């Protein structure tokens, strides 16, 4: 069960939205499943909500704030275009706390009674309920059917001004919400979120990032696209300098940041995609460590053991000073490095290197619409184990070294798929069953695509001057726009 927390200032706007048709008319039969007794007395749980009901709910929720005049605010931040850091520029109203609790699409639907129990206990675990009542917050849980992606879920809205006029405590609410969901999953027999259970997880998209991608008509958020391109660059680089250059070649903007008080000693880097120009005038910069811990600059330096460090620093400085232009689109995708290919073919690939290789494959065969290889890259970025079969690897080695680019790529992908299946079936299944099944399904999809491609290549009858048919996308590295 995944919690998603947002803050806002308009209770009426939120409740009206939850009781309305939704952005894609996906809201069916919106109704209350639980809430403060003042609200459930006024509006009967289970009854389909009207706009008048929604206004009644909002008015009841807002009364403590109106009575005491208590203002709840949060810092308002903007991204510094020079450093890429978020800086506080003021404060904005945030008296409304909103959290959606969502199941995965394969868990089916819960009853209203079950959501009533889960919502009530979640609110209590979050500290919004005072047994004596004075320091309780008014709240309501509204359900309106499956999301557009088929997830059963419930929305919980909370008034941040409590019954006595004080402010509710939401310190560390993201972590506390994860802990509460973990306890509720186990209590009610729901699927336990494995990334939370293991304490390792890639950063998820924020609502604003998903909305921006939707506005721009892009298949995924900047966060996920950057992670894909950075890991693809790791698959092709043998030095720090090559890594930075390959990022630029793939259409990633890169800038360094320096140690405090220095304009020379590089402490890390920031990355961004070029702005689309479609209502987007400036890039949104990310710290790679927030995308994936393995992409942090210290980890990059460890990975290449200092090779090409001075050249990388010179390249980063030239990008910072403007003597080297930042890319407006991708221009080429280098081949997988000999080091990565050898590791894969020898059967010594780790989940980290599999994540890199799948990202690189995705950049070629799923350039504009990330699919199964992008998902495999994402999944393998979350774990740290591997496996191998040296005998099978030896048989693939000659094919992978072939001058025929199609045969080489097929061999590499087949070997990656084989190692992925070994990892999922033998090592992770005992403690990550959901992850294991997801990987197994993705590998099966990937193998079907490879089988179809190789079958087509076998039945083709090329003339003397024709090259064997390559995997789609692998021969389009030059001159291809890998921007958005």
N, C-alpha and C positions, 0 to 999 in steps of 0.2 A: 504494500500500500504506500503510495507516494504522496507526501504532503507538498503543497505548493503555496507559499505564503506571499501575500502582497499587502501593501498599506495604501490607504487612500483617505479622502476627506469628505466624500459625499455618500452617506449611507443610503439616501433615497435612490441615487443613481445605481448603486450596486444592487439593491434589492429589486428595483424595477428591471434591471437587466436579467437577474436570476429568474424573475417571474415572467419575463418576456419570451419572445420566440428564439432568441439567440442570433448569432451572426449568420448562421446558415440554416435557420429554422430547425435546429437540432433539439431545442428545448421542448420536450413533450410532457404534458401533465405536471407542470411545476407545483410542488406542494411542500409543506413543512413536514419534517420527520421528527424534529426535536427542537427545543428552545427554552428560553426563560418562560416561567409560568405566566408572566404578564402577557407574553406574546401568544402562547398557546391557548390562553383563555379567550383572547380577542379573536384569533384566527384558528379555526380548528385544524389540527394536523391531518394530513391526508386529503384535504379539500384542495381542488385545483385553484391556484391563486389567480386573482384578477388584479388589474392595475390598482384598484381601490384597496385591495388587501395589501399589496406591496407598500402603498403609501402609509397605511395604518401601521404596518410592521416598522417601517423606517421612523415614523413619529414616536412610537413607543421606545425604540432603540435610542433615539436622540435626546430624550427628556433629561437624563442626568447631566449631559453636557450643557443643555440649555439652562437648566436650573442653576448650576453652579458657575457657569461661564468658564469652565476649565478648558484651556487650549492645549492640545497635544500636537507637537511638531516633530519633524525629523530633519536632519541636515539635507540641504539641496546641493547636489554636486554636478559638476560638469567636467568633461575631459579636457585637460590642458593640451592644446594642439601641438605644443612644442615637446612636452615630455611624455605625453600619453597617459599621465597619471590623473586620477580623479581628484578634484579639488573642491572644497566646500565654498559655495558662493552665497549661502543664505540658509534659511529654513523654510519649510513648507508644511501646511496642515496635514496631519495624518492620524485623525481620530478614529479611523475605521481599520480594523484588523480582519483580513479575509484569508481563509485557508481552504483549499480544495483537497479532499482526500480521494485518491483515485486508485482503483484496482487495475491490474493488467487486463488486457482485452480477453485473454484466455481463461480468466477466472470466472467468467459469467456474471450473473447479477445476484445481489443480495436482496433480502426482503426489507421493507421499511422498518420492521421491528429490529432487524439486525443493525441497520444504519442508525436507528435511534440509540441503541446501546453503545455503538462505536462512537458516535458523535458526542454523546453525553460524557462518556469516560475520557475521550480525547480532550474536551474542554476542561474537565476537572484536572486531568494530568498537566495541562498547560497552566494551571493556576488561576483560571478565570472564575472559579467558583469558591466562594467563602462559605464554610459551613454555617456561620452565624449570619450571613447575608449582607452585612454592611459593606464589605469590600468585594462583592461580586460584580461581575460585568454582565450586562444584558447581551444575549446572544441568540442566534437562530440558525438552524441547519435546514437547508433547502435542497431538495432532490428534484431533478427533472430529466431522468432517463439517461441513456448512454451519450457519451461525447461523440464528436464526429469520427473519432478513431475507434469507437466501439468500447470505450472504457466506462464501466459503472463507477459512479462517483457521487460525492455529496459536497455541497458548499457550506462553509461555516463562516458567518459574519459575527463580529464581536465589537461592541462599543467600548472604546478605550477609556472612557470616563466611567468610573465605578459608581455604585449607588451612593457612596459618601462623598463624591466629588473628587476623589483622588484618582491618580492615573494607574492603569493596569501595568503590571510588570511584564515586559516582553523581552527582557534582556536574554540574549542567546536563544531566541525563540526557534531559530532554524534547527539547531542541534537538539533542543528539547522536543521539537515536533518529530524529529527522526526517532528519538528514543521512545516517545510515546507510541508511535506507529509500530515500532519493533515489538513492544510489549503487547499491543492489541492484536498484531498478526499472530503471535504465538497463542494468545488466550482464545481467539476465535477460529483458529485453524486456517487462517489465510496464508497465502504464499509469502514466505519471508523474503524480503528484498536482500539478495545475496551480497550486493556491493556494500550495503549498510552493515550486514552481519560480519563481513570480513574486514570492515574498516577501511576499504579501498574503493575509490570510485572516481571516475572521470567527472569533471564539472559538467553539470547539466545546463541546458539552455535556460535562459531567463525569459519570462513572458515578453519583455520588450524586444529581445533578440528574435524570437519567433515571429512577432508581429512585424518587425522590420523586414525579415526575409519574405514574409507573405506580401507586404506592400511592394517589394521590389520584384516579386515574381520569381524568387530563387528557390531551389529545391531544398536547401538547408541553411542553417544559420551561419554567420561569419565564424562563430566559435568552432563548429564542426568542420567547416571547409578549411579553416586555418590548420586545425589539427591534422586533417588529411594531407595537406600540402607539406607541413613540417615533417611528418613521418615519412612521406614520400621522399623528401630531400635526404633524410637519414639513410634511406635505402640506396641512394646513389652517390653519397659522399664518402670520401676516405680521409678527409682532413676537415678541420674547422673552417678553413677558408672555402673549401668546396661546398660545405653545408650552407654557408651564407650565400654564396653565389648561386647555388641551385634554388634557394628560396626566391631570390630575385628573378631567376629565369622562369620560375613557375608562376610569377605574378604576385608575389608577396612583398609588401613594403616592409622594410626592416630599418630600425634605428636603435642605436645603443643608448644606455643610460650609464652615467658615470658615478664613481664613488663620491660620497659627500665631500664637498670642498675641492673636488678635482675636475678638471676638464680634459683629462687625458687617460686616467685609469678606468677602464671599462669594467662595470660591475654586472652588467646583464644586457638584455635586449628586449625590444618591443616589436610586435608584428601587427600588420593590418592588411586587409584587402583594399585594392583601389576603390574609390567611390564610384558608384554606377553612373552618376550624373542625372539619374532619374529621381530628382528630389533629394538626392544625397550629395552634399557638397564637400564633405570632409571624411577622411577615413576614421574608423573606430579602432583604436589601438588596444591590444591585449598583451598582458604579460604571459609568455608561453608557459610558465610554471602554473598559471591558473587554468590553462587548457589541459595540461597533462604534466605531472611532476617530472617525467622523463625528458621533457623538453626544456627544462630550466637550464640556464647558461652553465652553471657548475656541472650539471650532468652531461651537457654537450662536451665540455672540456675533458671530463673524465673519459667519455666514450672514445674520443680521438687521441687521448694520451698526449696532448700537447702538439700533435702534428698540425702544422699550418696555422699556429696561433698568431704569430706576428702578422701574417698575411690577412688573417681574419680581422684582426684589430684595425689594420690599415683600411680594409674594405668597409668596415662598420663606420669608421671615422669619415671616410669619403662620402658615404650615404648621409651621415649626419650633417656634414658641411655643405652638401649639395654639389660637390664636384663630380659625383656619380649620381645620375638621375634615378629616382624611384620609379619602379615599373608602373605602367598603366594597364598592362595585361601580361599574360604569360606568353613566352616566346618559344620555349623548348623544354623538353623533359629528358634529362640525361638517362643513360642506361643504368641499371642496377650495378652497384660497384662489384668488382671482382671479389672483394672481401665478403660482402653479403651473399653473393651467389655461392661462393665456396662453403660458407657456413651452412647454407641451406642444403646444398647438394650432399655435404658430408653427414647430414642428419644431426648436426649440433645446433640447429637454430633454436633460439629461445622464444617465448611468447613475444618478447620485445621486438626481436628481428622479424618475426612473422607479422607483427602489426605494421612494421615499416614496409615490408614487401607487399602485403596486401594493399596498403595505401598507394604504393607506386603503381601496382596493377590497376587499381581503381582510377587513378589519374589518367591512364591510357584508355581503358575500355569503358569507363563510366564517366567520361570527362565532365559532361554537363548535367548528368543525373546520377549521383552516387547511388549505388545499389548494394549487391551482395558482398562485393569485395570491400567496400567502405565499411559495411557492418562487421565483417570479419576483422578488419583492422581495429575498429573500435573495441570489439570484444577482447581481442588479444592484448590490447593496451592495458587492460584491467588486471591481468594476472601475471605471474612470474614463474613459469615452469615450462618445460619442454620435453622432447623425446626424440628418438630417431631409430632408424633401421638401416645400418650401414650397408647391408647386402643389397637392399633395393636401391639405395643411393648410388652405389657403384654402377648399377645398370643404367641409371638415369644420367650419370655424369657425362658420358660421351655425347648423349643427345643434347644436354644443356650446353655443352661446349661447341655444338655445331655452328657453322657459319650461317645456317638457315635460321633467320630470326624467329620464324614461326615455331619451328621445332624447339628452339631454345626456350622461348617463353612458355610453351606448353609444358615442357619438362619442369621448369621452375614452379609453375602454378600447381602442377600435379604433385610435386614434392611438398610444396607448402600445404596443399590440401591434406596430404597423407599425414604430415606432422600435426596439423590441426586436429585431425580425427583421433590420432593417438593421444594427444593431450586431453581432448574432451572426453574420450571413452575410458582412459585408464587412470588419469591423475586427478581430474577435477570433478568427476561425477559423484564422488563420495561426499564432497562438501559444497559443490556448486551445481546441483542438478539442473537448475533453470538455465544457467550459463551453458552447461554442457549440451543440453538439448538444442539451445539456440544455435550454437556453433555447428552441431551435427547437421541441423536443417540447412544452415547457410552453406556448409561445405557440399552437401548434396546438390543444392542449386548450382553452385559453382562448377561442380563436376559435370552436371548435365550440359551446361553451356560449353565446357571444354570438349565433351564427347561429341556434341552436335557440330562444333567447329572442326574438329579433326576428321569427322566423318565426311563433312563437306569437302575438306581438303583432299581426302583420299579419292573421292569420286570425281574431282575436277581433272580435266585433261589439258594442262597448260601446254602451250606451244613452246618451241625451242627458246624463244626470247622472253617467255613469261616466267615470273617468279612464283614459287609456291604461295598459296593463299595464306596470309598471316592472320593472327587473331585481330579482330576489329579494333582499331584505335592504336595498335602498336606501331604502325608505320606513319603516323601523323604527328610526330614529335616536332617537326620543323614548321614554323609559321602558323602554328595553331594558337588561337586565343584561349588561354586557360583562365582568363579573367571571367567576370560574371556576365 
